[in-house]
């Protein structure tokens, strides 16, 4: 691999011009400068388009598109994926931002990958009103089956652009869980694994007053879970275990049978830690 590989970064945005500026600047200031930045505006009514026109006129690495109507983040992501020029691709939500070595770290780690790996992901910092703190360290390696137990990868990964195109990008029919579904299909189709590159180069900002792109009501989460199970052909045990992820939103009491299947199906520390939390919810009054 050429260390100067072109990397596409896609950013969907909607009516968050000030947050978008921070996100975009964090990409343009990367230590790896050979980047192809694609921003897709989902029909904003603020100054987003004027801002993007100004930036792209000064920096040819930036391209932008505007949806004719508000269509959702996945429509925007897919538009960027099919317009991507980079050999590699990764994403950024408009309310988050990168640390300066994120892309170069991905490329360095990619050069070290053994056969069988098709994607990279990272740990992250959470930005709250109290400041930055490191979120828990994610699993070192993730297979498709692991994602039935939890979205260990998170909201972004780094992979070959051709691989995302081969699976058709993100499923635009999903009301939520689009990231989980996309990563699952990518790893399932390729039979490959994703690796945690180990750094904390992504800042997930939950401190701002705007709604996050990923915030959804429990009804939409339940619909997404049902669609995920159906479209990916999950069996009864996989459905039972994956249903535990809904508890993150509903706070309902978990099934003891589901916890049992979760433990024996994936006896790894990250999963067992989840199970201990679920077990507490199961036994408490």
Steps between C-alpha positions, in 0.01 A plus 500: 500500500612852419519709819365790294177316417196714429243474779139614464325641807122539474303740720119513491359825639173677567450849647811498720732738326712587806551138600569407138778757486677338794458153348623604157799691635603193703517304174680767301761531776587129498870413495419282196411763242405286198130499570178521305235664719137465398231690692139422416247753624155356568301809402620747762324834537789675679829630356647153442512516120657847492762382746579188295522700179752731665714214634498298177602804296815525711580131551452263203501201735148595609195413293138542603158390385151597610198272513190644334302415815574383852563127450696380804866447583531166319386643168768766545766245596422283200518794264848572633607134482414479130671833429813400695836514322713359781636147516397507866199654669378598844224718640443783746175631649469876475480548878817300568863555400835328440832539676771590252666158457185291458538429128877450512453255789248303295736481204792392716293228662358387165853436371553260792177304460515127449286315246136484602453855622280732294440800726637706788330691779617691807420593856357843570479791737159621616460875530249598768431820690770381743763472225671215313530149636604172343215258440560134585757321286321314223561137405832442318344294219143472376332242274153519348356262760635721781274783383194293591605557863576872480629764259859470615622705201294812564386762250801513265752268338781517244502266202549470126252715310433212262379281787238752612384538142481121458246469785293794377603736777256570782145364505283806447182323618626471859358753750804437728790254542626578151863487614460160668324359195763634259794364701325163541437466126857607418657240729246232411541537124879514506542242776759738639566665834532858623786605728520769764805713418520591869504880492245752630488723196122554470316755713132420555338824611188465715542843662321712241127584511424359155348157458753239395446332164487166681230596754183300439190407701455146629232430238743569217769294674263204527409536132870511410568187704219311325627613159859408590390150601286449190734638234804320640323168558572473872398175666297476821801504733660794319169689520473434872854619571489804269174608665701573816643805322155659521542528877745785441196703392203353687647414840279190510582190704710256293422135434707254706505260207635773273776584749595131517524476121699824492760360741545156346487633145778755550713424810727802461567769761330789320184293462512356852523854639178579315346183640584596858314828455204318344500243779474780757201638313350152492525429875416844639135560606 
